[in-house]
Amino acid sequence: MTDDLSDEDGGGFDAEDWTRLKPFTGTVATLEDVQARRAVFALGDTDDPRPIIMDLPQPVIWWEDDGEQAAVAVQAETHLGPDGEEMEVLGLILPDGGGAVALMEDVDLVDASDPTWRDLVTSAIDPSAADDD
């Protein structure tokens, strides 16, 4: 059993406490890291994996199939796919504590003061808040 804060509170965040999310930096994640909840993802069938040097945790707006979603990037790696194309991959924590994996090209890096990000966080935590607008 780890003493991660995420075990105590479900791992979610709000617009004020996202900075407490612990980033996974400096190395490429392994399956063991994911199982221990230190990392969001581990990719096995890629070449030349490397961590991306960037400030983490980092608020992002993730453009997924269902539209915009607020998240915080806590892991960033670059990998070469089977076709030799470079993929920049982010491990995301969602406001409800869930994890997701996204390509860098599918997110906008934002500042925590970004009103759209803050509104998305609020509506993810309290869906009724979206109806109050």
C-alpha positions in Angstrom: 0.0 0.0 0.0 1.4 3.4 -0.9 0.9 6.6 1.0 0.0 8.6 -2.2 -2.5 11.4 -1.6 -4.5 9.9 -4.5 -5.3 6.9 -2.3 -6.9 9.2 0.3 -9.0 11.5 -2.0 -9.6 9.5 -5.1 -6.9 11.4 -7.0 -9.1 14.1 -8.4 -8.4 17.8 -8.3 -10.2 21.2 -8.5 -9.0 24.4 -10.0 -7.2 25.4 -6.8 -5.4 22.2 -5.7 -4.2 20.7 -9.0 -0.5 21.6 -8.1 -0.4 18.8 -5.5 -0.6 16.1 -8.3 2.7 14.3 -8.4 4.4 14.2 -11.8 6.3 11.3 -13.2 9.5 12.8 -14.7 13.1 12.0 -15.6 12.6 8.5 -16.9 10.3 6.4 -19.1 7.6 4.6 -17.2 7.4 0.8 -16.9 4.4 -1.4 -16.3 5.6 -1.6 -12.7 5.4 2.2 -12.4 1.8 2.1 -13.7 0.8 -0.7 -11.4 2.3 1.2 -8.4 0.3 4.3 -9.5 3.4 6.4 -10.0 2.7 6.8 -13.8 -0.4 6.9 -15.9 0.9 4.8 -18.9 3.7 2.6 -20.1 4.2 1.9 -23.8 6.0 -1.3 -24.7 5.9 -1.7 -28.5 7.8 1.5 -29.4 11.3 2.5 -30.2 13.6 5.2 -28.6 11.4 6.1 -25.7 12.5 9.3 -23.8 10.9 11.6 -21.3 9.9 15.0 -22.6 11.4 17.8 -20.5 8.6 20.1 -19.5 7.1 21.6 -16.4 4.8 19.1 -14.8 2.1 19.1 -13.5 0.6 21.1 -16.4 -3.0 22.1 -16.9 -4.3 21.2 -20.3 -7.5 21.2 -22.3 -7.9 17.8 -23.9 -9.7 17.7 -27.2 -11.3 14.3 -27.1 -14.2 12.8 -29.1 -16.8 14.1 -26.7 -15.4 17.7 -26.8 -13.2 19.6 -24.5 -12.1 18.2 -21.1 -10.0 19.7 -18.4 -7.0 17.7 -17.3 -3.6 18.0 -15.8 -0.6 16.4 -17.5 1.6 14.5 -15.0 3.7 12.5 -17.5 5.2 13.3 -20.9 7.2 10.9 -23.1 8.2 10.7 -26.7 8.2 7.4 -28.6 8.8 6.2 -32.2 5.9 4.2 -33.5 6.2 1.2 -35.8 6.3 3.5 -38.9 9.1 5.6 -37.4 6.8 8.5 -36.6 7.5 10.4 -33.4 4.6 10.4 -30.9 4.5 12.8 -28.0 2.4 11.2 -25.4 0.9 12.7 -22.2 -0.4 11.0 -19.1 -3.4 13.0 -17.8 -5.2 13.1 -14.5 -8.9 14.1 -14.9 -10.8 16.2 -12.3 -12.6 13.0 -11.1 -9.3 11.3 -10.5 -9.4 9.1 -13.6 -6.4 8.8 -15.8 -6.1 9.2 -19.6 -3.5 9.0 -22.3 -3.4 11.7 -25.0 -1.2 12.8 -27.8 0.4 16.2 -27.3 -1.3 17.3 -30.6 -4.7 16.7 -29.0 -4.2 19.1 -26.0 -3.8 22.8 -25.5 -1.3 23.7 -22.7 -3.0 26.4 -20.6 -2.3 28.4 -17.5 -4.4 27.5 -14.4 -6.0 30.9 -14.6 -7.5 30.1 -18.1 -11.2 30.6 -17.7 -12.2 27.8 -20.1 -10.0 25.3 -18.2 -11.4 26.5 -14.8 -15.0 26.2 -16.1 -14.3 22.7 -17.5 -12.8 21.6 -14.1 -15.8 23.0 -12.2 -18.4 21.4 -14.5 -16.5 18.0 -14.3 -16.6 18.1 -10.5 -20.1 19.5 -10.2 -22.2 18.9 -13.4 -25.0 21.1 -12.0 -22.6 24.0 -12.0 -22.6 24.0 -15.9 -26.4 24.6 -15.8 -25.9 27.7 -13.6 -24.4 29.7 -16.4 
